Amino acid sequence: MPSTLPDGEPAPADGALPPSAASGADGRPFGVYVHVPFCAVRCGYCDFNTYTSAELGGGADRADYPRAADAELELAAAVLSRAGLPMRHATTVFFGGGTPTVLPADDLAGLLDGVRSRFGLSSNAEVTTEANPDSVTPQALRTLAAAGFTRVSFGMQSAVPHVLRTLDRTHDSARVPQAVAWARDAGLSVSLDLIYGTPGESPDDWRASLDAALACRPDHVSAYALVVEEGTRMAAKVRRGELPPPNDDALADAYELADEVLAAAGYAWYEVSNWARTPADVCRHNVGYWLGHDWWGIGPGAHSHVGGVRWWNVRHPRAYAARLADGVSPAQAREVLSPEERHEESVLLGVRLAKGLRVAELDPSAQAQVAGLVADDLVEPVPVPASGRTSADGNRIVLTRRGRLLADTVVRTLLP
């Protein structure tokens, strides 16, 4: 698959960061993302950087991958130290993919140990792995929990067999409650990922998936609209007329149903596509992305962000492993964000959160648009009483349900 990474500017061979990256680091949480670029089967809708071959060669197969990822952890610790950033324990660690759990649980535990030995983990660190329901066993989940993992996010996607077939998902829907029970027995909290808008999925199908997910009593639910990405098998089928494209009105109806059903079951939205049973069940790692925290992304194609410097690694596992074996940073390119770009990102991402945006943080031209957004029922003002208000508080605007459906419109209005 051709690279879809942005061009950026050349990244230093030693991974060095500019002095600006250390500014204000004491006040920013630090997270680690570990990308495991392997799957047992590539789903037809997926455009993530994943590979199904167990033997890619050149030090890039599944057996060798943990060694390469650990080498990048070593590089990360050295780069951050040379840049003068204070040693910060990782508050969150997230293993994504791909399917991280196609690797042996001992390998994932070893990589978490690598994070712990280089950076340390905060006392209440959130440590998540993504998994497919058919990629775990009770023993593997117990091994992960004993190693320090706290959450598992299962790619449920749907409870309806014909929808799973259209998505090229290989698991049996009956495996989901079983996998959830195993995770619970291991002491792990559970998130379930759902997709709506699959060609051929009816409203009744989507309601059945929501009901099946809630029957598992997960701590967290993510629900994403299907996007048909260019270069995927599904895109080719849509182009040939074998599958209909997603319908915008049907997607909106599916989102509203999800929000109604989840809210009635006691789940509160905290980001446009995410709901949590309690505030403690929010995925803190992903919130760190939306709030512009620091994180180092380990693995092929992984993105990192530290103090306004963003960079991304080469995509192919073989090139990734070769660079690290040669003592060279796997970063392909980077960009140093200007203050204006950082502000735009804070609005673009922050508006998606239930916490909302402080009106005072918006540019004057954007502040002038707020009344119109309120009148159009896209945002609602949330006043903060003066008593007890801190300098970080102030009147905020939060997306309404209609605004969540039209979040891009809200962003374009606030960032003309």
C-alpha beads as a LAMMPS data file, in Angstrom:
LAMMPS data file: protein, C-alpha beads

416 atoms
415 bonds

1 atom types
1 bond types

-500.0 500.0 xlo xhi
-500.0 500.0 ylo yhi
-500.0 500.0 zlo zhi

Masses

1 110.0

Atoms # bond

1 1 1 0.000 0.000 0.000
2 1 1 1.429 3.433 -0.857
3 1 1 2.400 5.643 2.067
4 1 1 -0.197 8.177 3.136
5 1 1 2.109 9.937 5.579
6 1 1 2.490 13.714 5.161
7 1 1 5.671 15.129 3.665
8 1 1 6.925 17.207 6.593
9 1 1 10.599 18.112 6.848
10 1 1 13.514 15.674 7.181
11 1 1 13.844 14.185 10.648
12 1 1 17.341 14.107 12.208
13 1 1 19.030 10.717 11.938
14 1 1 19.596 10.668 15.697
15 1 1 16.012 11.737 16.443
16 1 1 17.141 14.941 18.181
17 1 1 14.414 17.375 19.236
18 1 1 14.694 21.178 19.072
19 1 1 15.101 23.048 22.390
20 1 1 11.519 24.318 22.130
21 1 1 10.208 20.791 22.834
22 1 1 11.292 21.009 26.472
23 1 1 9.424 24.245 27.183
24 1 1 6.653 23.634 29.708
25 1 1 7.205 19.877 29.771
26 1 1 6.842 19.734 33.557
27 1 1 3.152 20.508 33.189
28 1 1 2.384 18.012 30.409
29 1 1 1.501 14.349 30.991
30 1 1 3.513 11.812 29.005
31 1 1 2.139 8.722 27.294
32 1 1 3.520 5.913 25.155
33 1 1 1.807 4.345 22.149
34 1 1 3.069 0.984 20.852
35 1 1 1.956 0.051 17.346
36 1 1 1.880 -3.688 16.640
37 1 1 1.547 -3.899 12.852
38 1 1 0.244 -7.459 12.513
39 1 1 -3.176 -9.046 12.023
40 1 1 -4.278 -12.603 11.408
41 1 1 -6.520 -11.352 8.553
42 1 1 -6.754 -7.907 6.983
43 1 1 -10.326 -6.599 7.116
44 1 1 -11.737 -5.222 3.873
45 1 1 -12.488 -1.762 5.299
46 1 1 -9.154 -1.295 7.072
47 1 1 -6.501 1.140 5.848
48 1 1 -4.330 0.973 8.975
49 1 1 -0.645 0.147 8.721
50 1 1 -0.981 -3.620 9.226
51 1 1 0.464 -6.787 7.711
52 1 1 -0.801 -10.352 7.776
53 1 1 2.463 -12.126 6.996
54 1 1 4.158 -13.734 9.986
55 1 1 7.458 -13.804 8.081
56 1 1 8.174 -10.436 6.514
57 1 1 11.912 -11.040 6.734
58 1 1 14.685 -8.552 7.338
59 1 1 14.137 -8.580 11.093
60 1 1 10.536 -7.534 10.646
61 1 1 8.569 -10.704 11.418
62 1 1 6.463 -11.114 14.527
63 1 1 9.155 -12.924 16.443
64 1 1 11.696 -10.135 15.852
65 1 1 9.353 -7.185 16.233
66 1 1 9.583 -6.861 20.048
67 1 1 13.360 -6.486 19.747
68 1 1 13.007 -3.618 17.269
69 1 1 10.309 -1.905 19.350
70 1 1 12.470 -2.177 22.467
71 1 1 15.328 -0.564 20.555
72 1 1 13.086 2.409 19.801
73 1 1 12.175 2.657 23.487
74 1 1 15.888 2.910 24.238
75 1 1 16.249 5.598 21.568
76 1 1 13.252 7.496 22.971
77 1 1 14.734 7.640 26.458
78 1 1 18.051 8.905 25.082
79 1 1 16.464 11.529 22.808
80 1 1 14.247 12.951 25.549
81 1 1 17.179 13.070 27.962
82 1 1 19.440 14.859 25.461
83 1 1 16.652 17.367 24.760
84 1 1 16.626 18.326 28.425
85 1 1 13.101 17.104 29.075
86 1 1 12.459 16.170 32.709
87 1 1 12.079 12.490 33.464
88 1 1 8.334 11.860 33.531
89 1 1 6.668 8.588 34.369
90 1 1 4.278 7.411 31.684
91 1 1 0.726 8.071 32.812
92 1 1 -0.762 6.018 29.971
93 1 1 0.463 3.260 27.644
94 1 1 -1.620 2.073 24.703
95 1 1 -0.885 -0.962 22.511
96 1 1 -2.710 -0.602 19.197
97 1 1 -2.518 -2.015 15.736
98 1 1 -3.069 -4.153 13.927
99 1 1 -3.932 -6.640 16.574
100 1 1 -1.423 -6.467 19.430
101 1 1 -2.658 -9.747 20.874
102 1 1 -1.448 -11.740 17.865
103 1 1 1.891 -11.451 19.687
104 1 1 2.403 -13.744 22.675
105 1 1 1.275 -12.146 25.925
106 1 1 4.810 -12.500 27.271
107 1 1 6.078 -10.306 24.417
108 1 1 3.542 -7.581 25.222
109 1 1 4.454 -7.850 28.898
110 1 1 8.128 -7.537 27.963
111 1 1 7.474 -4.359 25.977
112 1 1 5.574 -2.888 28.912
113 1 1 8.576 -3.730 31.072
114 1 1 10.656 -1.820 28.526
115 1 1 8.478 1.260 29.063
116 1 1 8.683 0.810 32.813
117 1 1 12.478 0.472 32.866
118 1 1 13.076 3.529 30.593
119 1 1 10.456 5.929 31.935
120 1 1 8.686 4.377 34.878
121 1 1 4.921 4.125 35.196
122 1 1 2.835 6.419 37.360
123 1 1 1.152 4.737 40.309
124 1 1 -2.256 4.865 38.614
125 1 1 -1.062 4.353 35.036
126 1 1 -3.664 3.316 32.486
127 1 1 -2.292 0.493 30.299
128 1 1 -4.486 -0.662 27.421
129 1 1 -4.228 -3.224 24.682
130 1 1 -6.519 -3.578 21.712
131 1 1 -7.601 -7.127 20.925
132 1 1 -9.911 -9.100 18.715
133 1 1 -12.322 -11.374 20.580
134 1 1 -10.740 -14.428 18.929
135 1 1 -7.137 -13.347 19.658
136 1 1 -7.167 -13.852 23.440
137 1 1 -7.266 -16.710 25.907
138 1 1 -7.961 -16.658 29.647
139 1 1 -4.284 -17.341 30.389
140 1 1 -3.044 -14.605 28.037
141 1 1 -5.324 -12.053 29.701
142 1 1 -4.140 -13.127 33.145
143 1 1 -0.537 -12.725 31.980
144 1 1 -1.259 -9.200 30.741
145 1 1 -2.997 -8.211 33.965
146 1 1 -0.127 -9.570 36.059
147 1 1 2.309 -7.533 33.938
148 1 1 0.466 -4.276 34.683
149 1 1 -2.137 -3.967 31.918
150 1 1 -5.363 -2.427 33.218
151 1 1 -7.684 -2.298 30.179
152 1 1 -8.508 -4.285 27.080
153 1 1 -10.369 -2.809 24.114
154 1 1 -12.124 -5.485 22.063
155 1 1 -12.939 -4.909 18.396
156 1 1 -16.517 -6.156 18.553
157 1 1 -17.713 -3.994 15.597
158 1 1 -21.102 -5.749 15.320
159 1 1 -23.172 -8.552 16.821
160 1 1 -24.837 -9.392 13.492
161 1 1 -23.219 -12.172 11.427
162 1 1 -23.956 -10.720 7.987
163 1 1 -22.525 -7.352 9.032
164 1 1 -19.364 -9.023 10.342
165 1 1 -19.031 -10.869 7.027
166 1 1 -19.297 -7.618 5.059
167 1 1 -16.554 -6.159 7.261
168 1 1 -14.432 -9.317 6.773
169 1 1 -14.356 -9.849 10.526
170 1 1 -13.460 -13.431 11.403
171 1 1 -14.726 -13.733 14.979
172 1 1 -18.025 -15.311 15.987
173 1 1 -20.245 -12.739 17.692
174 1 1 -20.849 -15.269 20.475
175 1 1 -17.151 -15.017 21.359
176 1 1 -17.494 -11.415 22.546
177 1 1 -19.272 -12.035 25.891
178 1 1 -16.916 -14.926 26.543
179 1 1 -13.829 -12.775 25.941
180 1 1 -15.293 -10.008 28.111
181 1 1 -15.887 -12.502 30.933
182 1 1 -12.284 -13.717 30.671
183 1 1 -11.019 -10.142 30.859
184 1 1 -13.200 -9.441 33.897
185 1 1 -11.921 -12.580 35.613
186 1 1 -8.362 -11.357 34.983
187 1 1 -9.163 -8.033 36.650
188 1 1 -9.108 -5.931 33.465
189 1 1 -11.587 -3.202 32.610
190 1 1 -13.243 -3.581 29.220
191 1 1 -14.015 -1.339 26.273
192 1 1 -15.992 -2.460 23.226
193 1 1 -15.512 -0.888 19.795
194 1 1 -18.488 -0.750 17.427
195 1 1 -18.863 0.349 13.793
196 1 1 -22.119 1.632 12.315
197 1 1 -23.078 2.286 8.711
198 1 1 -21.807 -0.965 7.190
199 1 1 -23.450 -1.588 3.799
200 1 1 -26.509 -3.762 4.368
201 1 1 -26.794 -2.940 8.081
202 1 1 -30.384 -2.099 9.012
203 1 1 -31.489 0.025 11.980
204 1 1 -32.597 -3.192 13.685
205 1 1 -29.134 -4.677 13.097
206 1 1 -27.490 -1.661 14.698
207 1 1 -29.864 -1.742 17.666
208 1 1 -29.098 -5.451 18.107
209 1 1 -25.372 -4.670 18.217
210 1 1 -25.881 -1.936 20.805
211 1 1 -28.022 -4.240 22.940
212 1 1 -25.477 -7.049 22.682
213 1 1 -22.661 -4.717 23.677
214 1 1 -24.574 -3.406 26.689
215 1 1 -25.444 -6.955 27.749
216 1 1 -21.696 -7.421 28.334
217 1 1 -21.727 -4.440 30.743
218 1 1 -18.512 -2.895 29.397
219 1 1 -16.874 0.006 31.176
220 1 1 -16.476 1.950 27.952
221 1 1 -17.963 1.952 24.449
222 1 1 -16.615 3.475 21.235
223 1 1 -18.887 3.793 18.205
224 1 1 -17.441 4.921 14.888
225 1 1 -19.114 5.635 11.576
226 1 1 -17.780 3.462 8.784
227 1 1 -15.540 5.404 6.414
228 1 1 -14.805 3.746 3.079
229 1 1 -11.114 4.482 2.614
230 1 1 -9.465 4.575 -0.793
231 1 1 -7.193 1.623 -1.471
232 1 1 -9.221 -0.857 0.592
233 1 1 -11.091 -3.897 -0.699
234 1 1 -14.345 -2.357 0.438
235 1 1 -13.670 0.795 -1.585
236 1 1 -13.131 -1.349 -4.673
237 1 1 -16.454 -3.123 -4.076
238 1 1 -18.264 0.192 -3.671
239 1 1 -16.636 1.510 -6.838
240 1 1 -17.773 -1.587 -8.763
241 1 1 -21.317 -1.257 -7.419
242 1 1 -21.115 -4.474 -5.396
243 1 1 -21.768 -2.557 -2.162
244 1 1 -23.660 0.703 -1.628
245 1 1 -21.718 3.605 -0.091
246 1 1 -22.625 4.689 3.446
247 1 1 -25.631 7.014 3.571
248 1 1 -25.122 10.250 5.529
249 1 1 -28.700 10.365 6.836
250 1 1 -28.534 6.731 7.958
251 1 1 -25.212 7.415 9.691
252 1 1 -26.747 10.354 11.559
253 1 1 -29.734 8.240 12.617
254 1 1 -27.384 5.480 13.818
255 1 1 -25.352 7.937 15.882
256 1 1 -28.442 9.414 17.506
257 1 1 -29.711 5.933 18.347
258 1 1 -26.352 5.013 19.883
259 1 1 -26.317 8.136 22.026
260 1 1 -29.899 7.564 23.186
261 1 1 -29.375 3.891 24.014
262 1 1 -26.048 4.394 25.737
263 1 1 -27.287 7.381 27.747
264 1 1 -30.344 5.421 28.880
265 1 1 -27.996 2.670 30.068
266 1 1 -25.985 5.135 32.141
267 1 1 -23.071 5.833 29.783
268 1 1 -22.030 9.466 29.333
269 1 1 -20.373 10.770 26.192
270 1 1 -17.024 12.433 26.803
271 1 1 -15.832 12.620 23.192
272 1 1 -17.930 12.562 20.038
273 1 1 -17.443 8.814 19.466
274 1 1 -16.800 7.622 23.016
275 1 1 -18.926 6.906 26.081
276 1 1 -17.874 5.847 29.581
277 1 1 -19.826 4.294 32.447
278 1 1 -18.103 6.522 35.023
279 1 1 -15.501 9.308 34.810
280 1 1 -12.899 6.777 35.922
281 1 1 -13.649 4.677 32.811
282 1 1 -12.699 7.403 30.325
283 1 1 -9.757 6.377 28.105
284 1 1 -7.142 8.774 29.444
285 1 1 -4.645 7.898 26.721
286 1 1 -6.931 9.071 23.937
287 1 1 -7.911 12.171 25.903
288 1 1 -4.195 12.980 25.954
289 1 1 -4.222 13.102 22.151
290 1 1 -7.192 15.466 22.088
291 1 1 -5.637 17.755 24.707
292 1 1 -2.222 17.926 23.009
293 1 1 -0.246 16.071 25.679
294 1 1 3.163 14.539 24.960
295 1 1 3.448 10.985 23.682
296 1 1 6.047 8.860 21.952
297 1 1 4.746 6.468 19.299
298 1 1 6.707 3.229 19.002
299 1 1 6.524 1.129 15.837
300 1 1 6.206 1.347 12.037
301 1 1 4.134 4.329 10.948
302 1 1 3.587 5.464 14.540
303 1 1 3.173 9.190 15.206
304 1 1 4.658 11.068 18.157
305 1 1 4.168 14.521 19.650
306 1 1 6.382 16.278 22.181
307 1 1 6.091 19.981 22.936
308 1 1 4.710 21.018 19.558
309 1 1 7.051 18.768 17.566
310 1 1 5.259 16.007 15.661
311 1 1 6.980 13.223 13.754
312 1 1 6.111 9.893 12.163
313 1 1 8.029 6.697 11.558
314 1 1 8.621 4.854 8.302
315 1 1 5.678 2.587 7.528
316 1 1 7.131 -0.786 6.634
317 1 1 8.293 -3.072 9.470
318 1 1 11.379 -4.070 7.478
319 1 1 12.557 -0.478 6.968
320 1 1 11.711 0.272 10.596
321 1 1 13.761 -2.639 11.917
322 1 1 16.676 -1.882 9.580
323 1 1 16.999 1.708 10.742
324 1 1 17.033 0.750 14.389
325 1 1 19.548 -2.034 13.748
326 1 1 21.803 0.611 12.177
327 1 1 21.405 2.914 15.182
328 1 1 19.324 5.398 13.183
329 1 1 16.006 6.928 14.221
330 1 1 13.042 5.332 12.410
331 1 1 11.435 8.770 12.012
332 1 1 10.649 9.506 8.366
333 1 1 9.810 13.197 8.761
334 1 1 8.542 15.763 11.230
335 1 1 6.961 19.168 11.611
336 1 1 7.406 21.852 14.251
337 1 1 4.042 23.453 14.894
338 1 1 3.783 27.226 15.092
339 1 1 1.789 28.830 17.944
340 1 1 -1.011 29.451 15.450
341 1 1 -1.050 25.807 14.373
342 1 1 -1.068 24.618 17.975
343 1 1 -4.029 26.887 18.696
344 1 1 -5.895 25.552 15.657
345 1 1 -5.286 21.984 16.804
346 1 1 -6.471 22.778 20.328
347 1 1 -9.771 24.014 18.862
348 1 1 -10.065 21.236 16.276
349 1 1 -9.564 18.486 18.857
350 1 1 -10.843 20.144 22.010
351 1 1 -14.250 20.912 20.563
352 1 1 -14.902 17.160 20.344
353 1 1 -14.773 16.755 24.120
354 1 1 -17.739 17.009 26.481
355 1 1 -15.580 19.326 28.569
356 1 1 -15.897 21.805 25.712
357 1 1 -13.868 24.880 24.880
358 1 1 -13.279 27.997 26.935
359 1 1 -14.724 30.915 25.013
360 1 1 -11.854 33.108 26.220
361 1 1 -9.369 30.821 24.445
362 1 1 -10.973 31.473 21.052
363 1 1 -9.824 34.220 18.735
364 1 1 -12.033 37.344 18.835
365 1 1 -13.418 36.527 15.385
366 1 1 -14.398 33.050 16.587
367 1 1 -15.946 34.426 19.781
368 1 1 -18.199 36.547 17.592
369 1 1 -19.535 33.354 15.952
370 1 1 -20.562 31.665 19.202
371 1 1 -24.000 33.272 19.406
372 1 1 -24.836 31.993 15.927
373 1 1 -23.714 28.470 16.802
374 1 1 -25.923 28.571 19.903
375 1 1 -28.875 29.816 17.852
376 1 1 -28.348 26.979 15.364
377 1 1 -28.381 24.437 18.237
378 1 1 -24.841 23.327 17.444
379 1 1 -23.291 24.313 20.769
380 1 1 -24.639 25.201 24.176
381 1 1 -23.029 27.604 26.640
382 1 1 -21.966 26.163 29.970
383 1 1 -21.414 28.998 32.442
384 1 1 -19.023 28.375 35.293
385 1 1 -20.059 30.153 38.513
386 1 1 -17.581 32.802 39.628
387 1 1 -17.396 31.250 43.087
388 1 1 -14.710 28.623 43.094
389 1 1 -13.639 29.452 39.541
390 1 1 -9.948 28.998 38.802
391 1 1 -7.857 30.597 36.100
392 1 1 -8.370 27.450 34.007
393 1 1 -12.158 27.816 34.135
394 1 1 -14.512 30.209 32.488
395 1 1 -17.583 30.075 30.311
396 1 1 -17.416 27.179 27.873
397 1 1 -19.218 25.965 24.807
398 1 1 -20.088 22.298 24.425
399 1 1 -21.431 20.507 21.365
400 1 1 -25.100 19.592 21.401
401 1 1 -26.076 16.222 19.987
402 1 1 -26.833 17.981 16.701
403 1 1 -23.465 19.707 16.977
404 1 1 -21.722 16.378 17.403
405 1 1 -23.210 15.287 14.095
406 1 1 -21.947 18.504 12.509
407 1 1 -18.682 18.885 14.411
408 1 1 -16.765 19.692 11.225
409 1 1 -19.146 22.591 10.559
410 1 1 -18.551 23.918 14.059
411 1 1 -14.778 23.715 13.575
412 1 1 -14.942 25.541 10.247
413 1 1 -16.957 28.289 11.922
414 1 1 -14.492 28.647 14.796
415 1 1 -11.447 28.441 12.527
416 1 1 -12.417 30.495 9.446

Bonds

1 1 1 2
2 1 2 3
3 1 3 4
4 1 4 5
5 1 5 6
6 1 6 7
7 1 7 8
8 1 8 9
9 1 9 10
10 1 10 11
11 1 11 12
12 1 12 13
13 1 13 14
14 1 14 15
15 1 15 16
16 1 16 17
17 1 17 18
18 1 18 19
19 1 19 20
20 1 20 21
21 1 21 22
22 1 22 23
23 1 23 24
24 1 24 25
25 1 25 26
26 1 26 27
27 1 27 28
28 1 28 29
29 1 29 30
30 1 30 31
31 1 31 32
32 1 32 33
33 1 33 34
34 1 34 35
35 1 35 36
36 1 36 37
37 1 37 38
38 1 38 39
39 1 39 40
40 1 40 41
41 1 41 42
42 1 42 43
43 1 43 44
44 1 44 45
45 1 45 46
46 1 46 47
47 1 47 48
48 1 48 49
49 1 49 50
50 1 50 51
51 1 51 52
52 1 52 53
53 1 53 54
54 1 54 55
55 1 55 56
56 1 56 57
57 1 57 58
58 1 58 59
59 1 59 60
60 1 60 61
61 1 61 62
62 1 62 63
63 1 63 64
64 1 64 65
65 1 65 66
66 1 66 67
67 1 67 68
68 1 68 69
69 1 69 70
70 1 70 71
71 1 71 72
72 1 72 73
73 1 73 74
74 1 74 75
75 1 75 76
76 1 76 77
77 1 77 78
78 1 78 79
79 1 79 80
80 1 80 81
81 1 81 82
82 1 82 83
83 1 83 84
84 1 84 85
85 1 85 86
86 1 86 87
87 1 87 88
88 1 88 89
89 1 89 90
90 1 90 91
91 1 91 92
92 1 92 93
93 1 93 94
94 1 94 95
95 1 95 96
96 1 96 97
97 1 97 98
98 1 98 99
99 1 99 100
100 1 100 101
101 1 101 102
102 1 102 103
103 1 103 104
104 1 104 105
105 1 105 106
106 1 106 107
107 1 107 108
108 1 108 109
109 1 109 110
110 1 110 111
111 1 111 112
112 1 112 113
113 1 113 114
114 1 114 115
115 1 115 116
116 1 116 117
117 1 117 118
118 1 118 119
119 1 119 120
120 1 120 121
121 1 121 122
122 1 122 123
123 1 123 124
124 1 124 125
125 1 125 126
126 1 126 127
127 1 127 128
128 1 128 129
129 1 129 130
130 1 130 131
131 1 131 132
132 1 132 133
133 1 133 134
134 1 134 135
135 1 135 136
136 1 136 137
137 1 137 138
138 1 138 139
139 1 139 140
140 1 140 141
141 1 141 142
142 1 142 143
143 1 143 144
144 1 144 145
145 1 145 146
146 1 146 147
147 1 147 148
148 1 148 149
149 1 149 150
150 1 150 151
151 1 151 152
152 1 152 153
153 1 153 154
154 1 154 155
155 1 155 156
156 1 156 157
157 1 157 158
158 1 158 159
159 1 159 160
160 1 160 161
161 1 161 162
162 1 162 163
163 1 163 164
164 1 164 165
165 1 165 166
166 1 166 167
167 1 167 168
168 1 168 169
169 1 169 170
170 1 170 171
171 1 171 172
172 1 172 173
173 1 173 174
174 1 174 175
175 1 175 176
176 1 176 177
177 1 177 178
178 1 178 179
179 1 179 180
180 1 180 181
181 1 181 182
182 1 182 183
183 1 183 184
184 1 184 185
185 1 185 186
186 1 186 187
187 1 187 188
188 1 188 189
189 1 189 190
190 1 190 191
191 1 191 192
192 1 192 193
193 1 193 194
194 1 194 195
195 1 195 196
196 1 196 197
197 1 197 198
198 1 198 199
199 1 199 200
200 1 200 201
201 1 201 202
202 1 202 203
203 1 203 204
204 1 204 205
205 1 205 206
206 1 206 207
207 1 207 208
208 1 208 209
209 1 209 210
210 1 210 211
211 1 211 212
212 1 212 213
213 1 213 214
214 1 214 215
215 1 215 216
216 1 216 217
217 1 217 218
218 1 218 219
219 1 219 220
220 1 220 221
221 1 221 222
222 1 222 223
223 1 223 224
224 1 224 225
225 1 225 226
226 1 226 227
227 1 227 228
228 1 228 229
229 1 229 230
230 1 230 231
231 1 231 232
232 1 232 233
233 1 233 234
234 1 234 235
235 1 235 236
236 1 236 237
237 1 237 238
238 1 238 239
239 1 239 240
240 1 240 241
241 1 241 242
242 1 242 243
243 1 243 244
244 1 244 245
245 1 245 246
246 1 246 247
247 1 247 248
248 1 248 249
249 1 249 250
250 1 250 251
251 1 251 252
252 1 252 253
253 1 253 254
254 1 254 255
255 1 255 256
256 1 256 257
257 1 257 258
258 1 258 259
259 1 259 260
260 1 260 261
261 1 261 262
262 1 262 263
263 1 263 264
264 1 264 265
265 1 265 266
266 1 266 267
267 1 267 268
268 1 268 269
269 1 269 270
270 1 270 271
271 1 271 272
272 1 272 273
273 1 273 274
274 1 274 275
275 1 275 276
276 1 276 277
277 1 277 278
278 1 278 279
279 1 279 280
280 1 280 281
281 1 281 282
282 1 282 283
283 1 283 284
284 1 284 285
285 1 285 286
286 1 286 287
287 1 287 288
288 1 288 289
289 1 289 290
290 1 290 291
291 1 291 292
292 1 292 293
293 1 293 294
294 1 294 295
295 1 295 296
296 1 296 297
297 1 297 298
298 1 298 299
299 1 299 300
300 1 300 301
301 1 301 302
302 1 302 303
303 1 303 304
304 1 304 305
305 1 305 306
306 1 306 307
307 1 307 308
308 1 308 309
309 1 309 310
310 1 310 311
311 1 311 312
312 1 312 313
313 1 313 314
314 1 314 315
315 1 315 316
316 1 316 317
317 1 317 318
318 1 318 319
319 1 319 320
320 1 320 321
321 1 321 322
322 1 322 323
323 1 323 324
324 1 324 325
325 1 325 326
326 1 326 327
327 1 327 328
328 1 328 329
329 1 329 330
330 1 330 331
331 1 331 332
332 1 332 333
333 1 333 334
334 1 334 335
335 1 335 336
336 1 336 337
337 1 337 338
338 1 338 339
339 1 339 340
340 1 340 341
341 1 341 342
342 1 342 343
343 1 343 344
344 1 344 345
345 1 345 346
346 1 346 347
347 1 347 348
348 1 348 349
349 1 349 350
350 1 350 351
351 1 351 352
352 1 352 353
353 1 353 354
354 1 354 355
355 1 355 356
356 1 356 357
357 1 357 358
358 1 358 359
359 1 359 360
360 1 360 361
361 1 361 362
362 1 362 363
363 1 363 364
364 1 364 365
365 1 365 366
366 1 366 367
367 1 367 368
368 1 368 369
369 1 369 370
370 1 370 371
371 1 371 372
372 1 372 373
373 1 373 374
374 1 374 375
375 1 375 376
376 1 376 377
377 1 377 378
378 1 378 379
379 1 379 380
380 1 380 381
381 1 381 382
382 1 382 383
383 1 383 384
384 1 384 385
385 1 385 386
386 1 386 387
387 1 387 388
388 1 388 389
389 1 389 390
390 1 390 391
391 1 391 392
392 1 392 393
393 1 393 394
394 1 394 395
395 1 395 396
396 1 396 397
397 1 397 398
398 1 398 399
399 1 399 400
400 1 400 401
401 1 401 402
402 1 402 403
403 1 403 404
404 1 404 405
405 1 405 406
406 1 406 407
407 1 407 408
408 1 408 409
409 1 409 410
410 1 410 411
411 1 411 412
412 1 412 413
413 1 413 414
414 1 414 415
415 1 415 416
